[in-house]
Amino acid sequence: MSTVARVALGLVFGYALCAALGFGAVHAFSGNIYDKDLEAVMTAAFATGPLGAALGVAAALWLARKR
């Protein structure tokens, strides 16, 4: 598999995994009672998701370098 494909997979799966984890974490630990759903979606889309995408790309590049 080419490096570009690995980076793309790392980007997509990293975003999805961390967005889901961020969504769950906000629902589990937030004290917000009025708009917890909106807070969870925004945190997943704009904070934990992009962080996971960056980590996924970094991991894919690191693994491609080790080969």
N, C-alpha and C positions, 0 to 999 in steps of 0.2 A: 504494500500500500504506500502511496506517495506521501511525502511530508505534508503537502497541501491538504490532502484528504484527512490525514490524522489531525491536523490543526482545525479543520472544519468540524470534525466530529467532537473534538475537545471543546470547541466553542459552543456547539449546540447542547451537548450533554452537560457541560459545566454550568451553562446558564439554567437549563431545566432543573438540574438537581439542586443547585443553590437557591433558585427561586422557590422551589417547593419547600425546602428546608426553612427559608426565611418566612414564607407564608405561615407555615406551621408554628414557628417560633413566636411570631407576633400573636397568633391566635392563642397560644398557650400562656404567654407571659405578659401581654399588654393589659394594662388596667383601664384602657379606654372603653367606655360602655356605649358611646353614641355612634361612632363610625369605625368600629374595629375592622370590619370587612374592607373598607376603603384604605385604612392604614395598612392592612396586611397586603393588599394588592399593590399599593404604591411602593411599599418596602421591597416586595419581591421583584417588581419590575424595574425599579430604579436604584436599588442598593445591593441586595444580595445576588440578584441575577447577573448583573454586569461583573460583580466581583468573582462569581463562579465562572463566568466566561473567560475572564482574564486568567484565572487559575487553571482552567482547562487548556487554554492555549499554551500557557507556560509548561504545563505537564506534558503536553503533546510534543512541544519542541525539545524538552529535556529528554523524553524517551526516544525521539528520533535521533538525537545527538549521540545517545549511548549505543546505537546500532552500528 
